[in-house]
Structure formats: C-alpha cells, structure tokens
C-alpha cells in the first residue's frame, strides 16, 4: 500500500490535466504507444486502432497475462481503448476519417508514405479536412534524406547514433543499453511535441505536423559526449560506470553490496572526504580539483575502494545521504520495485491483477496515472463506434465485412 494516501486518492479523483483531449492512436510496438500512454495517464482519451493482426508486441513474451498478452504490450498500453480496424480496406479508412472528426491528435508510426498512399496524407488531405488536427508521425529516419523511409528499431538506432559506442567498457566494446532508450525517448519527445503544438494551436487555431524520428531522438541523448566532441574534437569512448567529466562519479564495492557515489564539484568532494575521515585526500594535488581527479581517476578509485571495503553499503549510503552526499546502493529491478520510497512516490500502480510502473509526472491539482488496465484486442470496438455516431446496423456491417476485426488474424 502507498504510505502517502493523498497522492493515491487524488489520482483516482482527478480527471487529469489533459481531460477532454481526444487522441486517435495508430501506433504499434513502443515509441508511439509510449507517447500515447503519457497522454492517457493525464486524462486524454486514447483510441488505439490496431491492425487485424493486432499490435505485434502482444506476442513479445513470455511472460503473458491471463488474456495472452505479453508484458511488453501490457507495460505501455494502459488507459487506452482498443478497436481492431483494417485500414487496407477503403471502408476502414472511412471509419478512421469519421473517428478523426472532433479529434485533437493523430499519432501513427507507419512507414513514411503509407498514409499518403492511402489518401490520408497530412498536407494533401488531413490538414485541409481537419485544420485543427495535430498529426504526429513517429518513424525511424523520416520520409526524406539519405536514410528517409528506411525502417528503424531501437537497437539499430542505438548503434547508428553513437549511443552504443559510449556504453560499455574498453573490454566489452560498444554495448546496447539494457532498455530501449531510443524508443522511450522518442515517445517522450513526441508527447512534448504534441503538447507544444496544442499550446500553439490555442493562439493560431491551427494544427500542425510533428515529424518525430528515432534517429533524431537518439542523437539528442548524446550529452555530454557530443558536447565533449564538439569542444575537443576527440572521439568519445566508453568509460563504463565512471562519468567522462566528473570524479568520483562511479560504482564501488563494499562489504555487502555495490554502491554508486557522486561528487559534483570541489566543495562537495572536500565534504565527501571529511565524511569518510580522509580530509587529506582533498588536499592532495592529484585530487584537489575535478580536472585533476578526472586525470588521476585510477589512483582515486583505488583509495576509495580500499576505504569502502569493510563498510555495509546500505548503511553507508543512508549515512551519506543524511549528510547531503549523493550516494545509493546498486539495486536489482525487483529490489527497486519493492523499495519503501517507490511505494511512497506511488510509482507502482495496481488495478486488479494488473501492475505497472506509474507516471513520474506529479501534478498537485490534476495528478494522473494508471486509470484502467491495458485493453484486450478490439475490447472497445462497438463502444467507441457507438459513441462516434455509428449505428448498430453500420457496426454489424463493418464486422461482417472484416473492417472491424473482433479476433486477431494470425
């Protein structure tokens, strides 16, 4: 249970900061669905239009839930309503156009050119028929340029944008980050772009097109390595746990666990040394400034490893934090999920059997978060169409013609 019931109660009662926002979601896999999950966490109505085969990450398991959907899907599709729709059929595209009437945002991640091929291009069609619509496209590289139109997946873009080259160690060589950071960042940047476009629409009354790519968002994550390169001209290399610009800022061993400590400036390092009972280290010319500590990182690491060897890492980190010194034990995922502060911050949501990470965005008057479990395929097909003015007879015809798809096609 959450020890801070005010947060939990407010999240249940608040309609959310984006209440009233209508989003039509044509995305699959991760980048686009992560974007629409952020919007839905804060009250946006998100209609997830899935192809006849469904979002393929429903199959990216194990583990699977009781409905047969993989954790990969479950983790980023809460709060949404699912409609199975075959856009390859002209009648399916007509359904989409009716759903876009009154919608604020369209998010899709088809291969560039697909919407245009279907007669649904933003410039040619959508911007004219729905001038207030925000159309956000998520793609690998965009539609034009040397790589325009090519497919993109997270790890491929980690490789191509330089992220892999600065992750790992000299021994491992370039290493993929353990989570799909480019996809997630693209989802976050896309939600920011949409909110910016909505803000601008308040002044102009006009929608616009958001051209979001995994390539650009991956590049945007390269700080400080790109900044270091621009200033020094030297190719950044993987440094493992240590920070390329700060020391000490790394992982160390203790008697009970590994810990991570950070000293962000010279006064903090002097305080750090005094806390450890070794003030003379801060006066050593090799370590008296951050620049010297970075140059003499190896010698400093040896001193600190020796000092930490007999410490209980968990107790040491708590004492350091109490003293105002940034430090923390290196936890596994299950340990982080069960930590007391995780519960206090309401970072694990539970709705029935469904559990997931909750929103990190904490708003005082309009808090958001997980509101409903991820949908089964086409769980809300009839409900959504009825609310948009379709008759029972129209829906039955669409179902009979395979335009509205009730069961995933394999």
N, C-alpha and C positions, 0 to 999 in steps of 0.2 A: 504493500500500500504506500501511497505517497504521503510523506510526513508534512507536506505543505498543501492541505486541502483547498486553500483559497485558489491555487493555480488550477487544480483539477476541476473544481466546481465552476470556475469562470469559463474554462474551456468548454464545459458541457453547455453552459447557458448562452454563450456569445454566438451570434450568427457569423461572426468573423469580419475582418476588415474588408474583405472582397465580396461580401454578401451582395447578391444581385448581379454579379458578373457572370456572363454566360460564355462557356468555352466549349467549342467543338474540337475534339481531340482525335486526330487521325494517326497518332504516333504509335510506334512499337519499340520493343527492346528496352533502352534505358534513357538516353539523353532526353528525348521528348517526353516520355512518361514521367521522368523525374521533375521536369519543368511543370507539367500539369498537376503533379502531386503537390508541389509547393503552392500552387494557386488554390487547389482544392482544400488544402489544410486550413486556409484562411477564408473559406466560405464561398469560393467560386463554384458554380455549378458546372461540372465537367462531364460531358457526354463522350464516352470513349467508343468510337466507331471502329470495330475490329473487322479485319478481312475474314472471309469464310473459314480460313484455317486458324483464325484467332491470332492473338499476339504470340509469336513463336516462343517467347520466354516462359509461357505457361508450361512448356516442356523442358525447361532448363533445370532439371533436378537429377537425382534427389537432393534434398528432401522435397516431398509433396505434401500438401494438406489433404484433408478428408475429401475435398472435391476434386482432387487430382491435379491441382495447380501447383507449380513449382514455387519454391521460396523466392526465386528471382523475380517472378511476377508479383507475388504477394507483397514483397517489400516496397514496391513503388506504385501500386495502383489502388490504394485505399481511397475512400471518399468519392469514387467515380461510379458512373452508371454505364453499363456495357450494352451496346447494340451490335449485333452481327450484321454487317452490311456489305453487299457485293458491289463495289464501285466499278467493276468491269462491265456491269450491265448498265445501259442507259437509264433504266428506271432507278438504279441505285444512286446514280449521280443526281437524279431529280429529287430523291429523298434528301440527299446532302444539301441541295440548294434550299429546300424547304426548311431544313434544320438551321441553316445559316441566317434565315430571316430573324432578325432581332438578336442574333449572337454578337458578342463583342470581339471574340478572339477565335481564330482558327490556327491550330498548331498541327503541322504534319512533317513527316520525315521520309517522304517518298524520294526516290531518285530524282534529281533535278530534271525537269522536263516532263515528268509524269502528269502533273496537274494540267500543264499546258496541252499535252496530248489528249487529255480527256475533255478539253474545252473548259477548264476550270482555272486557267492562269490568272494570277493576281492582276497584272497590268491590263490584260485584254478583257477580262470578264468580271472577276470578283470586285475589284476596286470601283468599277462602274455600277454594278448592281447593288453593292453593299459599301457605300463610300465611307462608312464609319468603322468598317471591319479592320482589325489588326490581324494580319496574316504572318505567322512566324513559321519559317521553314528551317528545319534542322537537317543538315547534310554533312557529308564527310569533308568536302572541299569547296562547296558552292557549285554553281552551274557553269561558270566560265573560268578562263585561265588555263595554264598548262595541265593542271590536275582536275579541272572542272568536270563534274559529272561522274567522277570515279567513286566507287564505294569506299566507305571508311568504317573501321571498327576501332574500339578503344585502344587495344594494344598496338595496332598498326600505327595509330596516330601518336601514341607514346613514343614509338620508335622514330617516327618521321619528324617530330617537333623537337627532338633533343632531350625529352624527359627521361628516357631510359639511360641516356649517356651520363647523366649526373646522378643516377640512382645505382646503389650497389657499392662495391669496393674495387680496388685495383685487381683483386683476385677474381672476383665474380665477373667483371666486365659489365657492360650495360645490362640493366636488370629491370624487368617490368615492375611497376609499383603494384603492391598486392591488392589494391582495389581499383576499379575502373574510373580513375580520377578524371580522365578527359571527358568521358560520358557524363559524369556527375557535374563537373564544372560547366559543361555545355548546357545542361539542364538549368543550372543556377544562373548562368549568364543570360539564357533565353528568358527566364522568368523576369530578370531585371529589365531586359529589352522590352518585354511586353508591358511592364509597369511604366516604363518611360514613355512608350508610345501612347498608353492610356492617359498619362498625365498631359502629354502634349495635345491629345485629342480634346481635352477639356477647353483648350484655348482656340484650336483651329477648327474643331468639329469634324476633322478628317482622320481616317485610319491611315495606316501605312504598312509597309512590308519589312519584316525583320529577317535579314539574311544571316543565319547563325550556322557556323561550321565547327566541326570537331577540330579542324586544323587551327583555326584562329584561337579557339578557346584553349587548346593545348599550348600554343605559343604563349598565351597570356599568363600561363602558370610558371614561367621560367625565371621569375625573380627569386634570388638575386643574381642568378647565373648569367642571364642576358645582360643585366646592368654591369656585372663584372667584366664580361667580354667587351661590351661597348667602350668601357673606360680603359681596360688594359690591353685589349687586342689578343689576349691569351685564351686558348680553348679551355673552357671549364671541364673539370674531370670529376668523377665520382669520388666522394670522400667518406662514404659510409655514414656512420652516425654523426661525426663531428660537423659543425657548421663551417662553411668555407670562409666566413668573415669574422667569426667570434670564437673565443676560447676563454674559459671552458664552456662548451655547449655541446655535451655529448653524453653517451651512456657509459656507466661504470659498474663494476661488480662490487657487491657487498657480501656479507656472510649469508644473508637469507634471500636476496633477490638482486636483480639488476635495477639500477636507478638511472634517471636522467636529470642532470643538473644544468643550469643555465646562469651565466653571469653576463649581463648585457652591457656593462660599462665598467670603467675602472673603479669608481666608488663601490659598486656592487661587488666587485672582486675583492676589494680590501675587506668589506664586511664579511664576505664568504670566508676568507682566510682567518679572520678573527674568530668567527663562529667555530671553525674547525680547530682552533688552538694553534694555528701556524701563521701568525701575523708576519713573520719574517719572509714568507714566500711572496707576499705582496710587495716587499721592498727589493726583492731580487731583480736586478736589471733585466734578466731574461723574461720576467713576467710582470713588470711594473706598468706596462701599457698593453692595451689589447693587441696592437700591432705586433709587439714583441711576443705576446703569448701565442698568437697565431703562428709566428715563425718558429717558436720553440714549443709547439704543441706536444711533441713526443715526450720531452722532458717533464712538462707539466702533468701529462697523463700518467706517467709513471709515479710521480709524487702522490697524486690523488688516488690512484689505485691502491697504493700502499696504505694510505690513510683510511680508506673506506673498507679495507679487507675484513676487519673484525666488527663492523657495525651491523646492526639489524637495519636493513634498508628501509623497511616500512616505518620504523620508529624514527630513523634519521630524517626521512623526508618530511614527516609530520613536524619534527622539531625545526627543520629548516623553513618550512612554510610559515610556521608560527613566528619565526624570526624575520619574515619578509624576504626569504630567499627562495626563488623558484626551483622546485625540485619535485620529482614524483617517481613512484615505483613503476617499472615496466610491467603492465598488466596484460593478460590474455583477454580475448574478447569476452569470454564468459565471466571473467572477474570484473571487467568494466561494466557489463550489463547488471551485475548484482551489487555494485558499489552503492553505499549509502547516498552519496551525493547525486548519483544518477537517478535514484528514486526521488530525492528531494526536488530535483530540477524537472521531474516529470518527463524524462527522456525515453522511457519505455512505456508505450501505450498498450493497453489490453482491452479488447472488445470481444467478450465471449472467449472463444478459443484462439482468436487472432491476437498475436503480439507483434509489435514492430517498434522500430525507433520512432520517436515522436518528433514534432517540429522543434528546431532550435530557436525559432523566432518567437520571442516572448514580448507580447504587446499588453499594456496594462488594462486598456478598456475593451479591446477586441481580440482577446487571445484566440489562437487557433490550435489545430492538432488533428489527430485521428478522430474521425466522426463516424465512419462506417467501415466495415471490413471490405477488402477488395471484392469486386463483383465476379460471379460466375459468368461464363461466356453467354452473351445475349440475355443476361438476367433481367434487364430492364427494357428490352426491345419494345414491347407493347406499351408499357408505361410511358416511355419517352415519346413515342409517336402519338399516342392519345393526347398527351399534354401539348403537342405542337399542332393539333387540329386534324390529324388523320382520323378517319372513321374506322369503325370495326371492319367494315367491308373492304376498305382500302388496305388495311393491315393484313387481312386474310389473303387478299390477292397477292400482296408483296411476299407473304410467306409461301404461298403456293408456287409462285414463280421463282423462288430461291433468291429473291432480292434481300429480304430479311432472313437471316440464317439462324436457325434455332440450335443446331448441333454443329460443332466444329467439323469441317471437312478435313480429312487426312490425306 
